[in-house]
Amino acid sequence: MSSSEASNITQWVKPGDKSGEFKRQTSAFRDWVSNEPGAKFPAEKGRYHLYVSYACPWAHRTLIARKLKGLEDYISYSVVHWHMGEKGHDTNYSMKQTGWRFPTAEDTDAEGENVVPDPLHEGFTHLRDLYFSVDKEYAARFTVPVLYDKVAKTIVSNESSEILRMLGNAFDGQLPETAGKDTGKNLDLYPEDLRKDIDEAGEWTYDLINNGVYKSGFATTQDAYERNVVALFEALDRVEKHLAERQNMSKGPFYFGDRLTETDIRLFVTLIRFDPVYVQHFKCNIRDIRSGYPATHRWMRNLYWNHAAFRDTTNFLHIKAHYTKSHTQINPPSITPVGPLPNIMPLDEEVPAVAVKF
């Protein structure tokens, strides 16, 4: 692959696309870990490895599910450096993007658990090395998360929604009993009686919120930006109405009341990044979460402060540095804003504008 081809891989809006629209690629690897007899990728303890980024919301989904389900001893993981830059170790953050890189022993600016060189392949410097080791002709973006089979030495999946679903049930037959309903074997992230509601919520929240922030931030025309940012906030209004109704009726702290589901995970990873990054960096500034969406803010903080799987997998250093220092077409000087402070507010505090209402 030539350097010009590699550069094209990470162009968020294709050259010549007059719509100015960011269009997310379809994931290339779509196999499945299963506990079914004879499965191509059987649910074996210790067989699989997750490559993730703390910065990426799609990868964050899988880390939350891994911890919620108690899969720490079943699936290993490692974290790429937050900077997405050109192949080769460098600190020139203005260089063209060609993918995620693995951290080196010299890196001191990417603190976090398991932020390490590739633990499985000596000499691999970039995530793209992993992709090319599986498919020499691979010609799309080098995305995270990646679920890798250490036995077959291949990529099982790089589709976050499907990895999330796999982690939700594939290993249940091997997990020990747990005391609480919101962790481990007892936690069903995709319960049968809620599947229709979860699927419906997933469709519009993915398109308008999870992907909506990107469609707003990467837009290259005023029309594309305004169309997508308005749709994004209309969707946030819908989430707020839904959560406010349930909170007012004391139905429980989660999106579907008293049960934690994958819907909570899928929404959380975008909304925890909203005030620290998306408001300013992606120009999603009609409102922020902490002052504009009180019910959503309560829901988000409950997940963060009361559930270690959400809090311990959220790394604001990686989140803020990645977006502001990797997207040089948006932020050429690569300056990371200090605020908002704090990155997430305590459970029992509100911004003054909200506090006055109570």
N, C-alpha and C positions, 0 to 999 in steps of 0.2 A: 504494500500500500504506500503510495507516495505521500509526501508531506501535505500537498494540496488536498488530496483526498481525505487525509486525516483531519485537516482543518474543517472540511465540509461536514464531517460527522457531527460536530457540535454547533453548527449554525442553527440557532433557535427558530429563525424564520428563513426559509429557503430563498436564496437570491432570485430576484425576478418575480416573487410572489407578491402581487400588487394588493392582495387582501390585507397584508400586514399581520396575519394571524399566526400564532404559534400552534403547531400541530404535533401532538405527542406521538412518538413512534409506537408501533405494536411490538410487544416483547417477542423475542425470537425463540426463547427456550421455554417450553410449556409442558414439561413432563411433570409427574406427580409421585410423591412419596406416599406409599399406601401400605396398610396392614393386611391387604388381601393376599391369599396364597398365590405364589408365583409372580408377585409384582416385580416389574422391571427395577423399581427402586423401593426395596422393602424398608419398613420402618425399623431399622436396626440402631440400637444405642451406639453412639460414637462414630457412626458412619458419615455423617454430614457436617458441613462447615458453612457458616454464613459469612459472606463478605458484605460489609455494610459501611455506611457513612453516618456519623452522628448528625451531619448537616442535613441529610436528605430525608424528607418526610416519608417517602415510600419505604426506605430502609428502616426508618424508625418504627413503622408498623410492626415489622417482623421482630425487632428487639423487644418491644412491649409484649407481644404474644409469647415469645420464648420465655420471658420471665414470669408472666402471669401463669403460664401452664406448668412451670417448674421443670423446664427442659434444659437447664444449665448443664447438667451432666450428660445430656443426650446429644446436643448439637453445640459444637464449638463455634466461636465467631472471632473475627478480627475487623479492625476499623481502618479505613484509608485515611490519609491526611485530608484535612478540610479543603485544601487548595486544589482546584481543578485547573491544571495548566498544561503546557506543552511537554512532550516526552523528554525526559532528562531532568535531573535534580536541579532546581533553580529556585531563587527567591524573587525573581523578576515577575511580579504579579500582573504586569501588563501584557505578558506574552499570550499568543493565541492558544485557545483551548483545544486539547485533544484527549482529555479524559482524566480520571482519578489516578493519583499515584499513591504508592505505599509509603508510609513514613520511613525515615532512616534513623540511625542511631544519633545523628547530628541534630535532628529536629527537636526543638525545645518549645515550640509555639503551638503544640497540638495536644494538650493534656487530656487524658481520659483513659478509662479502662480499655485494655486490649488495642490501643493505638500502636500497632507494631508492624514491622516488615512482614511480608507475606510468610506466614508460618508453615506453609505447605510446599512452597516452590522457591528454592534458593536461586537467587539471581533475578527473579521477577521484580521489576521496579514499578510497573504500572498495572492497573486492573486490565488494561487491554492485552497484556501478556497472557493473562489467564484466558481471556476470550479466544485469542489466536491459538493457544495450546489445544483448544477444543475444536475450533473451526478456523483454519488458515485463511478462509475466504470471507470471514465475517466483515461486514461493511456497514454496520449501524453504530449507534452510540453505545459506549461502554458504561452501562447503567448498573447501579446498585438498587436493591439487594441482589446478590447472587447466591443461590443455594447450590453448593458443590458436593459431589459424591467423591469422597476420598478413596473409595475402593475401585469404582469404575473410572475414576479420574476424568470426570466430565461434569458439565453444568446440568443440573436437573431443571432449574427454573430461574428466570430473572424477572418474573411477573409477581410483583409484591402482593397483589390481592389474592393470588392463588397460593403463594407461600404462607400468607396469613391464615388462609383456610386450612392448609395442610397442618400447620403447627397447632391449630385448634383441635384436631381430633386424631391425627395419624398415630400418635404414640400413647393414646389413652389406655390401651390394654396393658401397657408396661408401667404406667405411673402408679405410685402408691396412693392410698386414700389420704385425703386432706380434710382438715376440720372445717374450713370455710367454704362457702359456695362460690366465692369469687376468685379462687386460685386453684391451680393444679388440675387434677383429674376431674374434680367436681364442676369446674368451670366449663360451660358450653357456650362458646362465643357465637355459635350459629344454631340456636335451638330451633327445633322443627316447627314449633307453633309460631315463631316470629320470623321465619325465613322470608315470607312474602314481604313483610314490612321492612326487614333488613335489606332485601334486594332492591326494593323500591327506593328506600332512602339512599342506598349506595349509588344508584344511577344518577340522581340529580345532585347529590352532594359531591360526587366525584367530578362531574362535568362542570358544575357551577362554582364550587368552592375549592376542592383539592386542586383541580386543574385550572380553575378560574383565576386564582392568583397569578399563575404563570401566564395565562392568556392575557391578563391585564399587563403584567410587568414586561413581557417580551414583545408586546405589540409594537409594530413599527409604523403604524398610522394612527392618527387621532381617532378616526372612526372605529378601528378595531379595539383600541384601548377603551374608549367610552362605552362601547357596546358591551364589552366583557366586564368592565368594572361595575357598571350598573346592574348587570345580571348577577354578579357576585354578591353585591349588597342586598339585592332582593332575596337571594337564597339565604344570606345570613339573617335577614328579617324573619324568614320562615323558620329557621332553627330557633331563633329567640322566642317566637310565639309558641312553638312546640314545647320548649323547655320551661317557659314561664307558666304555661297551663299545668304542667305536671308538678312543678315546684309549688304552685299555689294550692294544688289539691293534695300535697304531700304524698305523691305517688312514688317517690324515691329519687335518688341523686343521679341516676343514669339516663341516657337518652330514652330508653324504653322502661323507665321507672326503677324497679328494684333489681333489675338484672343487667349486669355488665355484658355487653355484646361487642362484636367487631365494629358496629356502627360508632361506638364511643372511641375506639382506637382510631378509626379512619378519620374522624372529625378532629380529634385531639391533635394529631400530628401537624395539621395545618394551622389550627387556631392557636397552639402554643407558640408558633412562629409569627403570628400575625402582627402583634404590637412591636416586637423587637426587630422585625425585618420587613414584612410585607407592606406595612403602612407607608414607610418612607421609600424603601428600595424599589418596590413594585408599584408605587403610586396608588396603593389601595387605601386612600386616605379620606373617604367620605365620612367614616367614623372609625374609631378604634374599638377593641373589645372591652377594655377596662372601663371606659366611660360611656360607651354607646350601647352595650348589650349586657345588662346586669345579670340576667338569668344564665346566659351563655358563660359569662365570666365566673359565676358561682359553680356551674357544672365543670368547667375546665380546672378551676383551682381545687375542687374536691378530688378530681382524678390525680392531679399532681401531688398535692400535699398528703392525701390519705391512702395512696396506692403506690408503693415503692416501684412497681414495674413501670409506671409513667414517669415518676420523678427521677429515678436512677438512670434512665436511658435518655434523658433530656440533657444535652450539653450545649449551653448557650454560647460558649466560646466558639465551638465548631460551627454552630448555626450562623452566628453573626459574621464571623470571619469569612466563611465560604461564600455567602451571597455577595458580600460587599467587596471582596478582593478577587473573586473569580469572574464575575460578570462585568468585565471592563467596558463592554459596549454600553452598559447602563451607568457605571461609576468609574470613569477612566482613571481618576487619581487613586482608586482603591482605598479610600478613607472609610473607616468603620465608625458610624455614629456611636457616641457614648450611651445615649438613652435608647428607649425609656428606662428609667431606673425606678424600682428594681425591674429585672427582666420579667418576673412574675410576682404579683402582689401576695402578701400573706392572706390567709383565709379570713381574718377578722378585720381587715382594713379595706377602705374604698377610696377612690380618688374623690377630692372635695365635691365635684359636681354631682357625683352619685350619692355621696354621703348625705347631702342636703335633702335628698328625696325621701330618705328613710326616717 
